[in-house]
Amino acid sequence: MHLQRWLAIVAIIGAIIFAIGYGFMPRPVPADIVKVSRGPMSVTIEEEGKTRVKDRFILSAPVAGFMRRIELEAGDPVKKGQP
């Protein structure tokens, strides 16, 4: 009786270890397979993004010109023709 109980516990533990190992086995990933050929490639990504500037730099160029600082904040309304 004692031996049967011990064998049952070992069998259950073995089944659990097997199930965990089977669960972590890598599975094949489906892939598209085509013949390689030369030709033009065009990739377009259309997404909205947000710019986050962490470092500020002062840029200068040897050209004549003047630029005013932008006084608008995020979310300010802008009218047609407004710089």
C-alpha positions in Angstrom: 0.0 0.0 0.0 2.8 2.4 0.9 4.7 1.6 -2.3 1.6 2.2 -4.5 1.0 5.6 -2.8 4.7 6.6 -3.4 4.5 5.5 -7.1 1.3 7.5 -7.6 3.0 10.6 -6.1 6.1 10.2 -8.3 3.8 9.6 -11.4 1.9 12.8 -10.7 5.1 14.8 -10.1 6.5 13.4 -13.3 3.4 14.3 -15.3 3.5 17.9 -13.9 7.2 18.2 -14.9 6.4 16.8 -18.4 3.5 19.2 -18.8 5.6 22.2 -17.8 8.5 21.1 -20.1 6.0 20.6 -23.0 4.5 24.0 -22.4 7.9 25.7 -22.8 8.9 23.9 -25.9 9.3 26.3 -28.9 6.7 26.0 -31.6 7.2 26.6 -35.3 6.2 30.1 -36.5 4.5 30.3 -39.9 6.4 32.3 -42.4 5.8 33.5 -46.0 8.2 31.9 -48.5 8.7 33.6 -51.9 11.3 33.6 -54.6 13.8 36.5 -54.2 14.0 39.0 -57.0 15.4 42.5 -57.6 13.0 45.4 -57.9 12.0 48.7 -56.5 10.9 48.8 -52.8 8.5 51.3 -51.4 7.5 51.4 -47.7 5.2 54.0 -46.3 4.3 54.5 -42.6 1.5 56.8 -41.7 1.2 57.4 -38.0 0.8 60.3 -35.7 3.7 60.9 -33.3 4.7 63.1 -30.5 8.1 64.8 -30.2 9.8 64.8 -26.9 12.9 67.0 -26.6 15.2 66.3 -23.7 18.2 68.3 -24.7 18.1 71.8 -26.1 20.7 73.1 -28.5 21.4 76.5 -30.0 21.9 76.2 -33.7 23.5 78.9 -35.8 24.2 79.2 -39.6 26.2 81.8 -41.6 23.2 83.2 -43.4 21.3 86.4 -43.1 17.9 86.1 -41.5 15.7 86.6 -38.4 13.5 84.1 -36.6 11.1 84.9 -33.8 10.4 82.6 -31.0 7.2 80.6 -31.2 4.8 81.9 -28.5 2.1 79.2 -28.9 1.7 76.4 -26.5 0.3 72.9 -27.2 -3.4 73.1 -27.7 -3.6 76.8 -28.7 -6.0 77.6 -31.6 -4.4 78.6 -34.8 -6.1 80.7 -37.5 -5.6 80.4 -41.3 -2.5 82.3 -42.5 -1.1 82.7 -39.0 2.7 82.1 -38.8 
